[in-house]
């Protein structure tokens, strides 16, 4: 089964810590490649005590895209990921687009079951881990900069200060197909 990872599950150290702390095997995943979830945006609607800030979710929004990675996983791995994400997330069916070949792929991902009235700013550590995971799997530098812009009091490019909830809309710049 195909699985679209977009958040903290891309960070190997976070997954390793969770599996070690819970005496569980590391979820087995076979890399398929970088992909996007179109007509969604990255959001932070859940407050996490463990992270001391908001945690990632994908929220529907026309014209936006979320970068992530497609993996081929077993049902056993998905059950481990169910535990990793916990009761505030549920598996949902989606169609992601592989960067290579721009091919649509049916997959599952995790989406929040909790939609608080307001978003929560993520902690700097959480954003650092999101960015590290994105970097490790070769997601674009523009996507990583967009993720980093969500950090509290994070200065934006060129010294312009952005509030965390005003991440730059990089839209087509992040997901434009490579020139032929």
WOJOJO-V131501 format. One record per pair of residues at least 24 apart in sequence whose ideal C-beta (glycine too) atoms are under 8 Angstrom apart, sorted by the first residue. I is the first residue (numbers start at 0). J is the second residue. Records with the same first field share a line. If there is no record, write none. Layout:
I = J ; J
//
This chain:
0 = 71 ; 72 ; 73 ; 74 ; 77 ; 106 ; 107
1 = 31 ; 69 ; 70 ; 71 ; 72 ; 95 ; 104 ; 105 ; 106 ; 107
2 = 28 ; 69 ; 70 ; 71 ; 72 ; 76 ; 77 ; 80 ; 106 ; 107 ; 108
3 = 34 ; 36 ; 67 ; 68 ; 69 ; 93 ; 95 ; 106 ; 107 ; 108
4 = 28 ; 67 ; 68 ; 69 ; 70 ; 108
5 = 36 ; 41 ; 55 ; 57 ; 65 ; 66 ; 67 ; 68 ; 108
6 = 54 ; 55 ; 56 ; 109 ; 129 ; 132
7 = 54 ; 55 ; 125 ; 128 ; 129 ; 132
8 = 80 ; 83 ; 84 ; 109 ; 132
9 = 67 ; 68 ; 129 ; 132 ; 133 ; 135 ; 136
10 = 128 ; 129 ; 131 ; 132 ; 135
11 = 132 ; 135
12 = 128 ; 131
13 = 128 ; 132
14 = 83
17 = 83
18 = 79
21 = 82
23 = 79 ; 82
24 = 79
26 = 72 ; 76 ; 79 ; 80 ; 83
27 = 72 ; 73 ; 75 ; 76
28 = 70 ; 71 ; 72 ; 76
29 = 70 ; 71 ; 72
30 = 68 ; 70 ; 136
31 = 68 ; 69 ; 70 ; 71 ; 97 ; 104
32 = 68 ; 69 ; 97 ; 98 ; 99
33 = 66 ; 67 ; 68 ; 69 ; 97 ; 98 ; 99 ; 136 ; 137 ; 138
34 = 66 ; 67 ; 68 ; 69 ; 95 ; 96 ; 97 ; 98 ; 104
35 = 64 ; 65 ; 66 ; 67 ; 95 ; 96 ; 98 ; 173 ; 174
36 = 64 ; 65 ; 67 ; 93 ; 95 ; 96 ; 108
37 = 63 ; 64 ; 96 ; 174
38 = 62 ; 63 ; 64
39 = 63 ; 64 ; 65
40 = 64 ; 65
41 = 65 ; 145 ; 146 ; 149 ; 166
42 = 111 ; 118
43 = 118 ; 119 ; 120 ; 121 ; 149
44 = 111 ; 113 ; 114 ; 115 ; 118 ; 119
45 = 87 ; 111 ; 113 ; 115 ; 119
46 = 115 ; 119
47 = 125
50 = 121 ; 122 ; 124 ; 125
51 = 122 ; 124
52 = 119 ; 120 ; 121 ; 122 ; 125 ; 151
53 = 118 ; 119 ; 120 ; 121 ; 125
54 = 119 ; 121 ; 125
55 = 121 ; 129
56 = 88 ; 110 ; 111
57 = 108 ; 110
62 = 170
63 = 168 ; 170
64 = 170 ; 173 ; 174
66 = 133 ; 138 ; 139 ; 142 ; 173 ; 174
67 = 95 ; 108 ; 138
68 = 136 ; 138
69 = 95 ; 97 ; 104 ; 106
77 = 107
80 = 109
84 = 109
86 = 112
87 = 111 ; 112 ; 113
88 = 112
98 = 174
101 = 176
118 = 164
120 = 149 ; 150 ; 151 ; 163 ; 164
121 = 149 ; 150 ; 151 ; 163
122 = 150 ; 151
123 = 150 ; 151 ; 153
126 = 150 ; 153
139 = 173
141 = 169 ; 172 ; 173
142 = 169 ; 173
144 = 169
145 = 169 ; 173
//
